[in-house]
Amino acid sequence: MSAPTNVVAPANLQVGVFVDACAAPDKKYMEVTMKCGHCDKPTSTSVPREEYHVVTVGQAVGIFTSGAIVDTLINGVEGYARRKVYSWTDAVDVFKFALEAGSVQVKPAKEK
């Protein structure tokens, strides 16, 4: 379990957020538990994880946070390669692996 993360809340509400980001790194959502500052009742919810899109073959290559931008970079590129991961470390590892394997390529889109 990661260290508690402070969040911005109204002045009269104390919120402690505990994020278990390591429990299931391949999941799209992570479990967050908050404790009410008035009654100490814990409440759990799921929040989306940050997504990283790794493009190793496309009109541009690298690590991106917008799937829509990645779609434009790979649209029409024959043999494009992209992968979605949920941590920066995983994204860097995927890109470095492809780079070391010699599979990173910048390619133009095919004209229609």
N, C-alpha and C positions, 0 to 999 in steps of 0.2 A: 504494500500500500504506500502511495506517495505521501509526501508531507502535506499538511493542510494548506489549502489555497484560500487566500482572502478574496472576497468579492465585494463589490460596491453594493450597498443596501441602504434603505432609508435610515436616518439617524436613530430612530426608535426601534429598529430591528437589528439584532445581532445575529449574524449568520456565519457559521463555520462550515466550510465545504471540504469534504474529504473525497478525493477522487482515487478510485482503484484503477489506474491506467495500465497496470501490469497484468491484471487478471486475464484478459483476453485481447491481446494486441491486434488480432486479426478481425475483431468485431467492429462494426460501423458505429456502435454506440458504447459509451462507458457509463457505469453506474456511479451516481453522485448522491451522497447522503448529506442532508443539511439538518441543522439543529436550530429550532426556533429559540430566539433570545428571551422570549417571554415565558414559555411553558416547558422548555427543554425537550420537547417531543421531536424525535428524529423522523425525517421524511426522506425517502429515497426516490430518485427519478433517473431516467436515462437521458443523456445528452449526446448529441452527435460528436464524434471524434473529429479532429482536424484531418483532412484528407490531403495527401500529396500525390501528384500524378507525375510519374517518371517517364519521360519520353526519351527513348534511345535511338529511334529511327523516325525522322520526321523533317518538316521544313525548318524546325528549330529543335534542339535537344536540350534537356536539362530537367529540373525539378520545378513543378508548377503547383499552385494551390487552386487553380480554377479549371474545372473540367471543361467548361465552355471554350476557354482559350486553347486547351489541348486539342479539342475537337477540330478547331480551325487549323491547327498546326499539322494534324495528321490527315485531314480530309484530302482525298485524292492521291495520297502518297502510297505507292505500291510497297507492300511489305513493312508498313509502319509497325512500331513497337512501343507500347505504353503499358504501364502497370500502376495500379492504385494501391497505396499503402497508407497506414495510419500513424506513422511516426516519422519525424525528420531523419532520425538515425537509420531507419529501414530504407528510406528514400535514397539517402547518400550511399548506403551499402549496395543497393540495387544498381545505382548509376555507376559506382566505382567498379563493380563486378563486370558490367557490360563494357566499360571503358578498358579494363584490363584484358577482357576477352577479345577486344578489337571489333565489337559489334555496334559501336556508336556511329551513326551515319546521319549526315544532313543531306536530305534528298528533296528535290523539287516535286511539287504535285504534278500529276499527269494533266495535260490540257484536255479539255472536253471537246 
